[in-house]
């Protein structure tokens, strides 16, 4: 191999460009099976983020269900999810531009609306779509918006013939999800919860008798759950047993309800479920004989476990992915979305009997030399209050470059969104964008992240803005102490809740030299009255009830302590964001402007909570790199998007 070129960290040339990332940036999701056919969801940056339902037939032919300009996406809870349902070749989906449900199939022409146009624009929304066994109804969560009060959520049955006579199945609770019909067709189940809970705090599992001739329910019965028990993914097994995942043991474990009795299927110190930020995720499915196919991990790879309803593991099949999602059984195969530290997300089928893998669709057609990919090390490190937190550490990696032996790399600390979410070790080209240029990266699972049990998740309650920030600082200190990062060149970035952590870290602490906040929160009191229903009471648990905890909201809002700001910051925000409003970015920019601190403000038209358009993804990545280069004193390689830096003379 030729000798590596010596160049400062941060300045390395890399084939992982922003253009390359957007070219390979399909967002894959919502895998469904219908007979021998497999469907999935594609979010396409090159089509301004439009979501397309794709069908792969048994003969391997590919067809698209919703033609342009139809965009199969919904906005219930603003995050949406489970935007389509399919049975016997008929597909029903929600359309982003009007939030109505449409009927379509790969053999028909234009999709046809089956729900009425709402009086308020985008005022009636549907999510978590499931067709009944006889295809007469779509079971769905409906969200109805009003001009003068909070939206209403209920559970409904939508007639598939387009008659428009929507039937209410359940109402009265603040939120609903997971309507599912049993194989016999005479019962349905669902989840419900109320303010101030989020579904991972606590919810209830209900069942009721269902009459498909009228689309009505009767004899509602609460099965289990409550304010302090989180339940996810209720599903009916082929023999009519109701299976669900509950964290009553302290971990999200498989449980069943049969003959009026609740029995644990597994009692493991593992989380087999996750937080329901979006509708319809699937971590398990059923074989025809009733065995449960459950995703899991083993070493650096993944696996599927075949488990009887009594909890006996009868078989195991290896999977070539460390991250597995959207599990669906199709005959003797499992269709799912998988990714690994060195492979992009893809829709695949694995044959359980022999482990044969068939790739159906990759999120990226990029042929990238793995030598440019940084493989993470999972680390656990000490943090405040004698606790521990977790992260993935990525060393700078590029086969063509090295830095002078006397130089330590800059470190980029990433704080994930949520905050009740988690990062994983699956391949992220936006992350490799940094490591291939000479950055070390640490992707932090701070206290509050899922995947480590309920106690770790609940540790953030009352401590948001404190523990998440502490853990990001502790991760940086840990790597500096190990000699893997330059203590004077530590950056922090994050989006949404991670943006809030970033802003707090740059305001209340002196650990970081620079930061980037993507649609982050600067003023919690504004957030209370200026966000959507789903998260409108989320801060009750993360901070405290308002106005009783008004002082805490003040003390943890960086906008009230701008006198402590001394660190350059780049702020990136979508102008159509309904979750974190653009006013938050403008407030922070104003404070930095007044204090004379170098900053950049990048506002993107047509973007919501998370950037989906190719040009904006490119501009944000390149702008962030350019900004870091100016602040940290290196010259990035390539012809980058340059950003305006206000107060640049102070650098």
N, C-alpha and C positions, 0 to 999 in steps of 0.2 A: 504494500500500500504506500502511496506517496506520503511524504511528511505533512503533518498538519501545519496550517498557517497560524502564526501567532497573532492574535488580535484581541483587543480588550473585550471583556464580557459585555454583552448587550449590542455589540457591533457586528456580530457574525452574520454572514450571508446565509440565508435559509431558503430551501425550496418550499417551505410551508408558508406561503404568502397569504395575505388577506383575500386575494383573488381566488387562490386555490381553495381556501376554506369555504367561500361562498359557492364555488362550483360544486363542491361535494357536500353541500349542507342540507340534504333532504332531512326532514323531521319525520321519522317513521313512528307509527302508533296504531292503536285500535285494531289489532288483528282479530278477525272473525273467520269462522269456518261455516260453510253451508254445503252439506254433503261432502263431495270431494274437492270443492272449490275453496280457495283461501283468498280472503280480502284483507286489505290494510289501508292505512291512511298515510298520505304523503303531503307534508308541508313543503312547498317549493319556493325558496327564496327568489329564484329567477322569475317567478310569476307573482312577485310582490307578496309572497307568503301564502298564496292560495293553497287550500287543502283539497286534495283530490283522492277519491276512493278508487283503489285499484283492485282489479280482480284477476287472479291467476287460476285458470280453469284446470281441470284434471288433465287436459291434453297439453298443458304448459303454455297455452295462448294467454296473452295479456290484453286486458281491455280496461278503459277508464269509464267510471260510472257517471260522474257529474262533469259535463263539458264546461268550458269557460263560457261565461264568467262565474258560474256557480262555485261557491266556496263552502265546502262541507265542514262547517265549524259553528260552534254555538257559544253563548256568552252567559249561561246560567252560572251564578257565583263569579262571573267575569272570567274565570279560568275555563269553564266549560268542561267538555269531555263526553265520551260515548255519543258522538254526533251522528251515528248511523246505526241501522239494524238491517239484517238481511235474513231471509228465509225463502227457500224454494226459488231462488233467483230474483226475487223482488227485493229492491233496496229502498229504504226510506232514510232521508237525511235532513239535517237542519242546514239552512243556508245563511251564511254570515250576514249578507246585506239586509235581510228582512227578518231573520230568525224564525221563519215559517218552516214547516216540515214539507218535504217534497217526495214524491214517488219517482223512482227511476230504475232502470236496469240497463245492462250493456246492450240489449237488443232493441231498446226503444229510442225515440227521438228525445225532444226536450223534456226535462223533468217537469212534473205537474204538481202544483201546490195542493196539499190536502188540508191545510189549516187556514183559517181566515186571516186577512191582513189586519193587524191591530190598529186601534184608534191612535195610540201613541207610537211614534216611530220606534221600532225595536222593543216595543213594550211587552210583548208576549213571547217568552223564550222557552225552549224545550231542550232537555238533556237526558242522558242515561236511557236512551231508547232501547226497548226490548219488544220484539214481536211475540204475541201470544202463539200458542201451539197451532191454532187454527188460522192464524194470520188475519184475524178480523180486527185486532186491536194492536196499537202500539202503547205499551206501558211506558210512562215517561214522568219525569219531574218537570213541572211547569213553574215558571217564574213570571209573575204579572207585575208590571211596574206602574206607578202612579205619579202624578205630578206633585202631589202634596204630602206624601207619606212613604214609608218604607215599602218595598216590594213584598208581595205575598208569594209564598211557595206552597205548592200542594202536589199531590200525586194524582195523575190523571190517566185515563184510557182514551186514546185518540183513534177514531174509526179509520181504518185504512182505505175505505171506499170514498173518502173525501167528503162525507156528509157534513162534517164540521161540528157534529154534536158531541163535543168533548165531555166525558163523564168524569166527575171528581171521585176518586177512590178513597182518598184520605186527606184531611186538612186539619188545621188548628195548631200544628206545630210550626216552629219558625223555619225548619229545614227538613228535607226528605232526600233519600237516595235509594238506589239498589232495588227497584221493583223487579221481582222475579216470580215466574209462574212455575208451579210444580209439574212434573210429567203427566199426572192425571188431569191437569187442567182445572181442578176445582179449588185451588188455593193459590194465594200469592203471599210473598213476604216483602218487607221493606225495612229501612232504617229511618229513624227520625231523631231530631235533637232540637234544643232550644237555646236561645241566647242565655248566658254569655258563652256557652260551650262552643268549641270547635269539635268536629267529629272525633278527633283523637283524644279529646278530653273525656267525653262521655256521650253515649247515644243509646237508643233503645231499638231492639229488634221486635218487629210485629209480624203477625200473620193474620189472614182473614180468608173467609170463604169467598170464592170468585165465581160469578155467573157470566160466562162468555156470551150468552145470548143477549144480555143487556149491558155488559161491561160494568157491572156493579159489584160491590163487596158487602159482606155482612159478617156479623159475629167476630169483630176484631178482638185479637188476643195479644197481649204483650208476652213475649217469650222470655226475654232477659234484658239486662242492660240497665243503665242508670247514669247519673251525673258523673260518676267516677269510673265507669267501665267503657272502654272503647271497643266497638265491634266494626269489622270491615268484611266485605265480600261474602254476604250470605248467598248460598247457591243450593239448589235442590239436587240431590244425587239421583241416579236413574231409578232407584227403588223408592224415592219419595222422602228420604231422610233429609232434613235441613242441616246443612253444614255451614259453619261460619268461623271466623277468626276473632277471638276475643283476647284482651290483655288482662283479664281478671287475675291471672297468675303473676302478673308483672312483666310478661312477655306476650306478644301477639301469637297465640297458639290455636291450632285447629281444634274445633269443638263441634258437637252434633246435638241436635234436638230430635228425638224420636219417641213416639208414644208418650208424649208429655214430659219426657225426662231429658235433662241436659247432662251430657257426659263428655269429658275431655277426650279428644283423640290423641293429641300430643301434649306433653308437659315438658317442654324443653326451654333452656335459657337461650332462645333464639327468637328473633322477630320474623315471623312468617308473613306478616302483613306490613302495611305502611300507611302513612298519613293520606287521607282522601282529599288532596288538594284539587284533583280533577276526578270526574266521574268514571267509573267503569274499569278500573285497573284489575288485573287478574294474576294472582300468584299460584293458582292451582286450577285443575280441571278434573274431569272424571273419565275413566275408561268405561266401556259398556257394562262390565261386570260390577261396577260400583267402586272399584279401587280409585283412590285419589292420587293424581299425579301432581306432586308438589315440587316447586323449584327450590334449589338450594345451592350451596357452594361447597367445594372440597379442595383444599389447598389453593392453588392459583386459578383453578378452573371452576366450572359449574357442574351441576348434576340434576337429574330428576329422580325423585324417590317415589316409588309406588307403595302406597300405604293403604291398608284395609280400613274400613270405617271403625274397626276396633283398635286401631293404632299400631298394627303389626306391619313392619316394613318387609315387603315380600320381594322387592327387586330394586335395582338401581341402574340408571343409565347415565353415562358421562355426557357432558355437553362441552363444546369448545369455547364457551363464553363464561367470563366471570360475572357478568351482569345479564340477568334474564328477566324479561318482562312479557306481559300479554300472553300468558300460557293458555293454549287451546288444544284439546285433543281432536285429532282427525284420523279416525280408524286406529291403526297401530302406531301412528306418528304423533308428535307434538309440534305444533306450529307456534312460534314465539319470536320475539325480538331479542337479539343477543348482541353483546359487545364485549371486548376485552381490552387490556392495556395497549395492545398493538393492532387491533382491528376495529373498524368503524361499525356502528350499529347496522344490523341487517335482519331481514325477515328470513327465517330458516325453518326447515322441517327436520326433525331428528326421529329416526326409527328407533323405538324403545328397545326392540329385541336385539339389535346389533350395533346401535350407535351411529349408523350411517347418517351423514349430514347433507342436506340439499339446500343451497342458498337460493332463495326466491327473489330477494331484492336487497341490494346494498344501498346504504345511505350515501355512499361515495364510490365513484368509479376511479378514484385517484389511485394510481399505482405508485406508492411511496416506499422508498427504501427504508426498512425498519431501523437501519443504522441511525436515522435522524430522530427516532422516537425515544423519549425518555421513559423508562419503565419505573413505576413508582415503588417506593418502600412504604409499607404501612407502619406508622409510628404511634406510640402512646407516650405521652409526656406529662410531667407534673404541672399543675396549674394552681390557682389560688384556692384557699380554703381547704388545703390538703386533698384536693381532688385530682383527677386525671382527665385528659381529653385526648382526642384521636385526630389523625390526619394522614394524608398521603404526601410523601416527600418525593419530588422529582428533581434529580440533578440536571444541570445544564448538559446537553448532549448534542454533538454535531461531529460527524466523522471528518470534516474538513478543517475544523478550527480547534484551537486551544488558546487559553490565555497565558500570560506570563505567570510563572510559578509563584511569584510574590503576590499575585492578585487573588482576592476572594470574590466570588460572584455576587451580584446584587440578588436580593431575595424578594420574590413577589408572594405575598400572603393573600390567599383567596378565601373570602368569607361567603359561604353559600346563602341562597335566599331561603325563604320559608317563614320564620326561622326553623319551624318544625319540619325539616326536610333533611337531606343528607347528600354528601357528595360520594362518588364511587371511583373506582380505579379504571373504569372503562375509558377507551381512547377519546380524548377531546382534542381535536386539532386546534381550537382556539387556545388551549393550554400549551400544546406543543409549539405553537407560534412563539411562545416566550422561551421555552427551554432550548429550542434549536437556535436561538439568538444569543444564548449565553446567560439566561436567567436561571437561577434555582427557583423552584415553585413549591410552596406548601399549601395544600388544599385541605382546609380545616373542617373537621366535624366537632364543633364546639358543643358544650353542654346544651341540651335541648334538641340535638340532632336525633333522628330516628335510627333504629338498627342496633341500639345498645340497651334496650329494655326501657320500661316505663320510668324507672327512677332517674335514669340519665336524661330522659326526655323531659320529665317534670322539673328537673333541676333549674331550668330556665324560668319557671313560673315565678313572677315577682322580681326576676333578676335580668330581664332583657335590657340590653344596653350596658350591662356590667359583665356577666359571665362570658358572653359571646366575645366581647372585646378583650377581656382578660385572657381567654384561651387563644385568641389570635396573637396576642403579644407573647404569651408563653410559648407558642409554637416557634415564633421568631427567635426568642431567646434560647430555646433548646437547640436550634440548628446553629446559631452563632456559637454557642458553647461547644458544639461538636466540631467547630471549625469549617462549617459548610456554607457560611454566608458572611458577607461583609456587614458588620454591625452598623456602619454609617450609610448603607445604601439598601434599606429595607422599605419596600413599598407595600401598600395594601389596596385591594380592590374588592368590590362586591356589588351585586345587584339586588334591588328590592330590600328585603331585610338585611342582606349582606351590605347593601349601600348604607343602611342606617348604622350598622356596625362600623363601617369604614369612616363615616362622618364622625362618629363618636370617638373612634380611635385617634383621628387626626385633631380632634378638639380637646379631649380630656387627657391625652397622654402625649408624651414626647418621643415615643419609640420609633415613629416612621418618618421617613424623609419626604414621602410623596404618596398620593393616593388617587384612586379613581372610583367614583361612585356612579353607578348606573341606576337611575330611577330610585334613589335612596330617600329616606325620610330625615328631615332636619328638625321638624317641629311636630311633636306628638299631639299637641292640642289641636292643631289644624287638621291632623289626620283623623281625629275623632269625628268631626262633623263634615268631613270632605272625602269620604270613601264609600265603598259599596256595602250592601247589607251583610254579605258573608263574613267579612272581617271587621264589621263595625263595632263588635264587642270583643274582638280578639285580645285587645290590650288589657281587658279586665283581668285576665290571668297573667299576661306577660309583664304588666306593670302594676295594675291594681284598678279597682272600680273608679270611674270618674263620676262626679267631681271629688269623691272622698279622698282619692289619691292625687289630687291636683298638684300638690307640691312635687311629688315624684315625677309627674309628667314634665313639669318645668325643669327639674334637676337633670333629667335624662334627655333633654332636647338641646342639641348643640347650638341651635340658633340663639339661645339665651346666654351663651357663654362665648360669643365670638371674640371677646377680649383675649381668650386663651388660644385662639387660632394663630399658628405660626408656620403652617405647612402648606406648600403648594398642592392644588387639587384640580383634577379635571372632572367635570360634571356632565353626564350624558343622560338625555331624557327624551322620551316619546311624547309628542304633543297631544296624542289621543288617549293617554294613559288614564283609565278610570280607577285604578287601584292606588297608585301613588300619583297624585295630580302634579302637573308641571309647576304649579306654584311653589312646590317644595324646592325644586332646582333653582328657581328664580330667587327665592329667599336666601338660599345659601350663597348664590353668586353675588347678590347684593352685599352681603356681609363681607365676603372676601374682597370685593371691589373697594368698599369703604375702608378696609383695614390695610390696603396696599399690598396684599399677598398675591403672588402670581397664581392665576387660575385660567382655565378655559371652560366655556359653556357651549355644549353642542346639543342643540334642540332639533329633533327629527320629525318632520311632518309625516303623517300617515302611519306612525308607529304607536302601538299600545304598550302593554307591560311586557317588555321583551322584544328585541328587534328581529324582524322577519324579512326585511327587504335586503337584497344583496348589497346594494350601494351603501346602505346605512351600516350594515355589518362591517363592510370594508372600511368605511370612513371612521367608524368608532375604534376599530382595532389599530389602524394606522395612526389615528390621531392620538390614541393613548400611548403608543410606542414613541411617537415624536415628542410628546410632552415629557415622558420619563427621560428621554435622551437629553432634553434641554435642562431638566432639573438635576439629574444624576451625573451629568457630565460625560456622556458618551455620544458618539455619532452613529445612529442606526444605519444599516446598509439598505440600499435600494432607494427608489423614488417614492417617498411616502406622501400621504395626505398631510399637509401641514395645517396646523390649527392656530387660530389667533390666541395669543396668550396676553391677557390683560395684566398690567403691572409687571411686565416681563423684565423691566429694568431692575427689579428687585432680586432677580436670580443671581 
